[in-house]
Amino acid sequence: KRIALAEKSDMDRVGSAIHAFLGMDRELVSDQISHEQADAVLKRWSVSEVISPEDLVGINNQLKTFITAHYPNAIIRTEWPIMIQQDDNQLTQGWIDLLLELPDGYVVIDHKSYPGTDVNGLAEKYAGQLEVYRKAIEAMGSKPVKELLLHLPILGKVVSIVRA
């Protein structure tokens, strides 16, 4: 489901709050504690008036439902660190928002708190970033990256990045 935001929302702060909440490990946490954590994250990022704790918990639950439906046996890793030396000798490091390990490969998921409508343009914009993540994971040598996905929590969508 799409999340309704205030008209002049600071999307950097909203995005940071969503990332912070989705990056927490709450597998064994009750709904009440999850709601309290969501409220604390929103207050920390000063966006309590923009998005509700219920929305954050809902985003998390929708994402878990998606993962369970499409990758039922995945090992879920949040904020997975990567480092790779690019072809031009540039060292790139960062964190993959969500890395799913499957028996035969990996799925990379990057959260983008995008409230717009041009999903194809957004996918094109971030394809390079996700391709770097693919290269870093595959450089480990054990398994291929099977899919690159953008999770768009504000829109309630997951978009596949197709390799050119």
C-alpha positions, -999 to 999 in steps of 0.1 A, spaced: 0 0 0 12 35 -7 20 57 23 5 91 23 30 118 33 26 154 42 30 176 11 64 192 20 80 162 36 118 162 41 124 130 21 160 127 32 149 125 68 119 102 60 142 79 40 168 78 69 140 69 94 127 41 71 162 28 65 170 29 102 138 10 111 142 -16 83 178 -21 93 169 -33 128 166 -70 135 131 -75 149 124 -111 141 116 -121 177 101 -88 188 64 -84 196 42 -60 177 40 -36 207 78 -34 210 81 -30 172 56 -1 174 76 15 202 108 11 182 92 27 151 79 56 173 114 61 187 130 61 152 105 86 139 111 110 168 149 106 164 147 117 128 120 144 136 95 130 111 68 119 136 44 143 120 51 130 85 48 92 88 33 71 116 47 42 136 19 21 121 31 30 86 67 19 95 55 -14 110 33 -19 80 62 -13 56 83 -38 75 55 -64 76 48 -60 38 85 -65 31 86 -96 52 55 -109 35 71 -103 1 104 -120 11 86 -150 26 64 -154 -5 92 -151 -30 123 -164 -11 109 -186 17 142 -201 28 163 -170 25 188 -160 52 182 -123 57 211 -100 63 206 -63 69 232 -35 63 257 -60 47 291 -43 43 308 -45 9 341 -33 -5 354 -37 -40 381 -23 -62 366 -11 -94 381 -16 -129 395 20 -127 412 11 -94 387 31 -74 379 15 -41 342 15 -34 327 6 0 292 7 14 263 -13 28 237 -33 11 204 -25 27 192 -61 25 210 -92 12 191 -124 9 211 -156 8 195 -184 -11 209 -220 -15 220 -211 -51 227 -174 -50 219 -140 -35 192 -113 -39 202 -77 -33 175 -53 -22 180 -16 -18 155 6 -1 146 39 -18 120 62 -1 108 76 -34 73 92 -34 71 99 -72 57 80 -101 86 75 -125 96 40 -113 114 31 -146 135 63 -144 143 55 -108 154 20 -117 177 34 -144 191 59 -120 201 33 -94 210 4 -117 247 13 -115 247 13 -77 231 -21 -76 255 -34 -102 284 -24 -80 267 -44 -52 264 -74 -75 301 -72 -84 311 -70 -48 290 -100 -38 301 -121 -67 338 -112 -60 334 -133 -29 333 -162 -53 308 -185 -37 275 -179 -55 260 -156 -81 236 -127 -75 203 -138 -90 183 -106 -86 188 -69 -80 157 -53 -65 146 -18 -55 122 -17 -25 101 14 -27 84 15 7 64 47 2 49 33 -30 45 -2 -16 64 -17 -46 94 -38 -54 111 -33 -88 135 -56 -105 167 -41 -120 173 -60 -153 209 -63 -165 215 -46 -198 
